[in-house]
Amino acid sequence: MTMKKQERQAYLIGVDLPQQAPRVYAVVAETAQEALTRVESLAEEGASISLAGGMAADTVRRLKLKPGEPRLV
């Protein structure tokens, strides 16, 4: 029996900072936790990071998102 490779999905990650407008990043990753970790590495100290949703595959293709690269949307 072979294990099927887990498919990547696009996750929307919200970043809130005091005194600043909220930001949303799109990240293509295998898990939501991986996407959160990618954005967390970019966020400023004191930022609140949360999963905000997902993104359709056709939108991912149109934006030409690459796996593991957070993009501000």
N, C-alpha and C positions, 0 to 999 in steps of 0.2 A: 504494500500500500504506500503511495506517495502522498506527501503533504502538499496541498495546494498553497502556493505563495500568497500571503495576505495582500489584497489589493490596496493601493494607496487611495486616499480620499482627500478632498479639500476641506479644511476646517477654517472657520472664521474665529479669530481670537481677539477679544476685546482687551484694550489696555487703558486703564483709567489712572490719571495722575491728578493730584490736587492742583487747582489753579490752571489746568490746561484742558483743552477739548479732548474728549475720548478719541482713541484711535482704534481702527480695526485692521488686522492683518489677515491675509489669506495664506495658508500654508498647506502644501500637499505632503501628506505623511501617512504612515501605516496605521498610526493610532493617534487618538486625541492627545494623549499624554506626550507623545513625541512632538506634536505641533505646539503644545503649550511650552515645552522645554525650549524649542527653537526661538519662540518669541521672548520668553523669559530672559534668554541670554542677551537680547537687544534692549530690553526695557531698563529704564532708569530706576535707581534706588527708590523704594517706596511706592512703586506702581502696583496696582491691583490688576491681576491678569485672570481672565476667565474665558471659557468656551462660549462663543456667541452663536454658533450654528455651523451650517455646512454650505457647500456651494455645488451647483450642478456641474456635471462633467463637461457639457458644452461651453459653459462659462470658463472653466479651467483651460480648455483648449483655446478659446478666443483670447484669453489673457496671456497665453503661453507661459503658464506657471510651471516651474521646475520643482521636482521633489526636494524638500528640505530648505527651500529658499523663501523666507517670509517676505511678503509683499504688502505694503500699505495700500489699502483699497478705500 
